[in-house]
């Protein structure tokens, strides 16, 4: 029995523990906003293109990433379309090449909602103003002032949503990336 315990202690003692990995910190005015480590999702832009990938490793000045190409494909066995990983693209990039990071959140696109609201508000306002010009008051096609004012207010709210929603975090003065070595 003692021999088995001694053998187990020797075997377990030779195993190396690799629990800590290097990480990358996104800071806003010297306060940590987000930590990036192997296994996390990252969306960023460089001078040449936009990437969305999963981090597989961080070493010195490089991010090791993998992108998954997921598409809906037809399955003849089931007779319907299913999501499938078509390809996997591993690549690496120097983290100093990153110019901006995309905002992650609940994935609700405020810019698209604002554009829709703005477009609908402008269309309703234009139609209401045209009916004021070309139709007589108290007829079937005459738009009420409340409709035109409400449509103009919706266009204004849509414009504000369009300008404020889902902007990327540009690296520079306000946002910075810091490499932390833990090994």
C-alpha positions in Angstrom: 0.0 0.0 0.0 2.8 2.4 0.9 4.5 1.6 -2.4 1.3 2.6 -4.3 1.0 5.9 -2.4 4.7 6.6 -3.0 4.4 5.8 -6.7 1.3 8.0 -7.0 3.1 10.9 -5.3 6.1 10.6 -7.6 3.9 10.5 -10.7 1.7 13.5 -9.6 4.8 15.5 -8.5 6.3 15.3 -12.0 3.3 16.8 -13.7 3.6 20.5 -14.5 0.8 22.9 -13.8 -0.1 25.3 -16.5 -3.0 27.1 -14.9 -1.9 30.7 -15.6 -1.8 32.2 -19.0 -0.6 35.6 -20.2 -3.4 38.1 -20.7 -4.2 41.3 -22.5 -6.0 44.2 -20.6 -8.1 46.8 -22.3 -7.8 50.0 -20.2 -9.9 53.2 -20.4 -8.1 56.1 -18.7 -5.9 53.6 -16.7 -8.9 51.6 -15.4 -9.3 48.0 -16.6 -12.4 47.7 -18.8 -12.0 44.1 -20.1 -9.5 41.2 -19.8 -8.6 39.0 -22.8 -7.2 35.6 -22.2 -7.2 32.2 -24.0 -10.8 31.1 -24.6 -12.4 34.6 -24.9 -14.0 36.1 -27.9 -12.5 39.2 -29.4 -13.7 41.6 -32.2 -11.2 44.1 -33.5 -10.0 46.1 -36.5 -6.6 46.6 -37.9 -5.5 49.0 -40.7 -6.4 46.4 -43.3 -9.6 44.5 -42.0 -12.0 43.5 -39.3 -11.7 40.3 -37.3 -14.0 38.3 -35.0 -12.2 35.4 -33.5 -11.5 33.3 -30.4 -8.2 33.7 -28.6 -6.3 30.4 -28.3 -3.0 31.9 -26.9 -1.2 35.0 -26.0 2.6 35.2 -26.1 4.8 38.3 -25.7 3.5 40.5 -28.6 1.3 38.0 -30.5 -2.3 37.0 -30.2 -3.0 33.5 -31.5 -6.6 33.3 -32.8 -9.0 31.0 -34.5 -11.9 32.0 -36.7 -14.8 29.6 -37.4 -16.7 29.7 -40.7 -20.2 28.6 -39.6 -22.9 28.2 -42.3 -26.3 26.8 -42.7 -26.1 23.7 -44.8 -28.7 21.2 -46.0 -28.7 17.8 -44.3 -30.2 15.2 -46.6 -30.5 12.7 -43.6 -32.7 15.1 -41.6 -34.2 16.9 -44.6 -33.6 20.4 -43.2 -30.9 23.1 -42.8 -28.5 22.9 -39.9 -25.7 25.1 -38.7 -22.3 23.5 -39.4 -18.7 24.5 -39.1 -17.4 24.6 -42.6 -13.8 25.7 -42.0 -11.5 26.7 -39.1 -8.9 29.4 -39.8 -6.1 29.7 -37.2 -3.9 32.8 -37.4 -1.8 35.1 -35.3 -1.5 38.8 -35.2 0.7 41.3 -33.3 -1.6 43.0 -30.7 0.1 46.4 -31.5 -1.5 46.3 -34.9 -5.0 46.5 -33.4 -6.5 50.0 -34.0 -10.0 49.5 -32.5 -12.0 47.0 -30.6 -15.7 46.3 -31.3 -18.1 46.7 -28.4 -19.5 43.5 -27.2 -22.7 43.3 -25.4 -26.2 42.0 -25.8 -25.7 42.1 -29.6 -28.7 44.5 -30.1 -27.8 46.8 -32.9 -28.8 50.4 -31.9 -27.4 51.9 -35.1 -29.6 49.8 -37.3 -32.7 50.5 -35.1 -31.9 54.2 -35.2 -31.6 54.1 -39.0 -34.9 52.4 -39.4 -36.6 54.8 -37.0 -35.0 57.8 -38.7 -36.0 56.6 -42.2 -39.6 55.9 -41.1 -39.9 59.2 -39.3 -38.6 61.2 -42.3 -40.9 59.3 -44.6 -44.0 60.0 -42.4 -43.0 63.6 -41.9 -42.6 64.1 -45.7 -45.9 62.5 -46.5 -47.7 64.5 -43.8 -46.2 67.8 -45.0 -47.1 66.9 -48.6 -50.7 66.3 -47.6 -50.8 69.6 -45.9 -49.7 71.3 -49.1 -51.8 69.4 -51.6 -55.0 68.5 -49.8 -57.7 70.6 -48.2 -58.3 70.6 -44.4 -60.8 68.1 -43.0 -60.6 65.8 -46.1 -59.8 62.1 -46.1 -56.1 62.5 -47.0 -55.3 65.5 -44.8 -52.7 64.5 -42.1 -53.2 65.8 -38.6 -50.5 68.1 -37.0 -50.1 65.5 -34.2 -49.0 62.9 -36.8 -46.5 65.2 -38.4 -45.0 66.3 -35.1 -44.9 62.7 -33.8 -43.2 61.6 -37.0 -40.6 64.4 -36.8 -39.9 63.4 -33.1 -39.4 59.8 -34.1 -37.0 60.9 -36.9 -35.0 62.9 -34.2 -34.9 60.0 -31.8 -33.8 57.7 -34.7 -31.0 60.2 -35.6 -29.7 60.2 -32.0 -29.7 56.4 -31.8 -27.9 56.2 -35.2 -25.2 58.5 -34.0 -24.6 57.1 -30.5 -25.1 53.3 -31.0 -22.4 50.6 -31.2 -19.3 52.7 -31.8 -16.0 50.8 -31.7 -13.4 51.7 -29.0 -10.5 53.3 -30.8 -7.1 52.7 -29.2 -5.1 55.7 -28.5 -5.5 58.4 -25.9 -8.6 57.0 -24.1 -8.3 53.2 -24.6 -5.1 51.3 -24.4 -4.0 47.6 -24.6 -1.6 46.3 -22.0 0.2 42.9 -22.1 0.6 41.1 -18.8 3.0 38.2 -18.5 2.0 35.7 -15.8 4.5 32.8 -16.4 
